[in-house]
Each structure stands twice: as structure tokens, then as C-alpha cells.
Amino acid sequence: QVTLVESGGGLVQAGGSLRLSCAVSVSTFSINTMGWYRQAPGEQRELVAATHSGGSTTYADSVKGRFSISRDNAKNTVYLQMNSLKPEDTAVYYCNVGGLNELGYPRDYWGRGTQVTVSS
């Protein structure tokens, strides 16, 4: 059983910062990848940032230099620090984890999402 709970979303003015958190409750599941996606109305969900078991990270070109992803393995929590926010960052942000279940099969799980709104 895997449950993800996001927090930290809200309203912020352009140029401001927010930090999103995703707490993962996991049983008999080995996490390999933790990441953040976002989706604006009428648009497809897109990858924002991801961190992998080997320590590597991936960022969308639109957020490089502004966003930073990190994880606390002891707490099974992933964070997304968002700086220099722009109105185009406005979206629902979703936490995602991927890994292997107790049988070694790959699985992905999603949080409910948290709204981030950046005003001009």
C-alpha cells in the first residue's frame, strides 16, 4: 500500500517562492524514483522534476535554475523548492513515486495534487 500526501501549495506573487512537500507512506514497496508533475487546465500533465535512486535529477527546461528537487529517504519525503516563480508556473502540482513492489514488479503512484497560483 502506497499513499502520497502533498502540501505547500498556495498563492504567491511573481518572483516569490514556495516549497512543496510530498510525504509517502509505503509498505512492501521499494522506491526508485520520486518526482513532481504539473498540469494546467486544458493542458497535458508534464514532468517538472524527478530524482532517482542513484542520485541523479531531471528538470524540465522551463524550470532549470529556478526549481530544485530533493528527497529525505529517512522520512520518505520529496520536496520541490520553487524560486523566481512566474505566472506560467500556475498549475496543479502532483507528486509521483515509482519503484518495485514485493514481487519485483514496477508500479507508479500519484498524489491528489496541490494548487500553485502565481499572480502577476
C-alpha positions in Angstrom: 0.0 0.0 0.0 1.3 3.4 -1.0 -0.1 6.8 -0.1 1.2 10.2 -1.1 0.2 13.5 0.5 1.3 16.8 -1.0 1.4 20.1 0.9 2.9 23.6 0.4 0.8 24.9 -2.5 -0.8 28.3 -2.4 -0.9 31.8 -3.8 2.2 33.8 -4.4 3.2 36.9 -6.4 5.6 36.6 -9.3 9.2 36.4 -8.2 8.2 34.7 -4.9 9.0 31.2 -3.6 7.2 28.2 -2.5 8.3 24.8 -1.2 6.2 21.7 -1.9 6.4 18.6 0.2 5.2 15.1 -0.5 5.1 12.6 2.3 5.0 9.0 1.2 3.6 6.2 3.3 4.9 2.9 1.9 4.7 -0.8 2.8 6.4 -3.6 0.9 7.4 -1.2 -1.8 10.9 -0.1 -2.9 11.0 3.5 -4.2 13.4 4.2 -7.1 12.1 7.5 -8.4 10.3 10.4 -6.8 9.1 13.4 -8.8 6.8 16.3 -9.4 4.5 16.8 -12.4 2.1 19.7 -13.1 -1.0 20.2 -15.1 -2.8 23.4 -16.1 -6.4 23.5 -17.3 -6.6 22.3 -20.9 -3.0 21.1 -20.9 -1.4 17.7 -20.5 0.4 16.7 -17.4 4.1 17.4 -17.7 7.2 16.4 -15.8 8.7 19.2 -13.7 11.5 17.5 -11.8 12.5 14.0 -10.7 15.1 12.4 -8.5 16.3 8.9 -8.9 17.8 6.2 -6.6 21.3 6.8 -8.0 21.2 10.5 -7.0 20.6 11.9 -10.5 18.0 14.6 -11.1 15.9 15.6 -14.1 14.3 19.0 -14.7 12.1 20.5 -17.3 13.9 23.2 -19.4 11.3 25.8 -18.3 12.3 25.4 -14.6 16.0 24.8 -14.7 17.8 27.3 -12.5 14.7 28.2 -10.6 13.4 24.9 -9.1 15.2 22.3 -7.1 14.1 18.8 -6.1 15.4 17.0 -3.0 14.5 14.0 -1.0 14.7 12.7 2.6 14.9 9.0 2.3 14.6 8.5 6.1 11.3 10.3 6.0 10.2 9.1 2.6 9.6 12.7 1.6 10.3 14.6 -1.6 10.5 18.4 -1.8 10.3 20.9 -4.6 11.8 24.3 -3.9 10.4 26.8 -6.4 12.1 30.2 -6.7 11.5 33.1 -9.0 8.0 31.9 -9.7 6.3 33.1 -12.9 2.6 33.3 -13.7 3.1 30.5 -16.2 4.1 28.2 -13.3 0.4 28.2 -12.3 -0.9 24.7 -12.2 -1.9 21.7 -10.1 1.3 20.0 -9.0 1.3 16.2 -8.4 3.7 14.1 -6.6 4.7 10.8 -8.1 6.7 7.8 -6.9 7.9 4.8 -8.9 9.5 1.6 -7.8 9.1 -2.1 -7.3 6.6 -4.0 -5.2 7.4 -7.0 -3.1 7.3 -9.3 -6.2 9.7 -7.0 -8.1 7.2 -5.6 -10.4 7.3 -1.9 -11.3 4.5 0.3 -10.1 3.7 4.1 -10.0 1.6 6.0 -7.5 0.2 9.5 -7.6 -0.9 12.1 -5.0 -4.1 14.1 -5.2 -2.3 17.3 -6.2 -1.8 20.7 -4.8 -2.7 24.0 -6.4 0.0 26.6 -7.1 -1.1 30.0 -8.3 1.3 32.8 -9.3 -0.1 36.3 -9.7 1.3 39.0 -11.9 
